[in-house]
Amino acid sequence: MSRIGKKPVPVPAGVTAKVDAGVLTVKGTQGELKLKFHPAMQVTVDEAAKQIVIARPDDERLNRALHGLTRSLINNMVSGVVKPFEKKLEIIGVGYQASIGGKTLNLQVGFANIIKLPIPPTVKCNLPDNTHIHLSSPDKQAVGQFAAVIRKVRPPEPYKGKGIRYEGEHVRRKAGKAFASGG
């Protein structure tokens, strides 16, 4: 039995939720999110109790998995429209920097050309300085995916630690080669 799926999702004040033809729409101060959930799941919005209840038809393996997943996705939507999700990245390396040009993020990370990444429409990209990137969005999946795409351009390498990493991420360092007196 899914323990997560059984718990109803509380709807805080200032957030509205409605179900229409298999699509849940959640509106809040930070924006509006939509989720097309699996047809086997029954999602109902209880206005009186200010909560969203997710039910499954039976105890088949797929339905048990979808029950907890659907509840987690809905909970992330509700918490995202109240307070947006954030990811912070830092760029380490001599001459490595980032800039924003219109709706693209430009990265200079040791390649001959500048890497241009289009910023997704739901994600807000902010540069406090040219070596830090702050991303925020009510959509948890969108902000996490864009942060992973940015990091994949130049992942941190283990010898000097140069590259793009999440803020506070620990990179295991390697010693490198020791020069021996040979003859």
Summary of the structure (lengths in Angstrom):
residues: 183
radius of gyration: 21.9
end to end distance: 69.7
largest distance: 84.8
contacts: 507
relative contact order: 0.15
helix: 22%
strand: 35%
